[in-house]
């Protein structure tokens, strides 16, 4: 019982420390390009989580993972965020986009790719606006490389921070 109690305390402590920089997001993604023309839907509702690590007063590193419902896609991104002000930030990064939409692989085979990859590399850039300490709005533009056929995406989102970083800085 003592080991279980210590384990429970350790897990609670780690989770509490980790959640200070954790946020959940809900977004909408619109995908365009040759590889989306035959899809039933070229848009996704994105549900995900972000972890942000402060590197300096103006620079943060963010990792994010989202799941797309509609056009099936799973963006795994890493971005540098430059905080222009307390409210406004710019973001640039790269990511791996795991595409699970059936039309993607089918269309790749139709255009002559016998062994299509559903894991694509891409870059992103974006703009964020903090409404308050907990809620922020974001816009990302994604450029995804898919062999000879590139496709792009725009994502709009709303994020809710589980921690309260701003009040910790001011104390």
Order of alpha helices (4+ residues) and beta strands (2+ residues): alpha-beta-beta-beta-beta-beta-alpha-beta-beta-beta-alpha
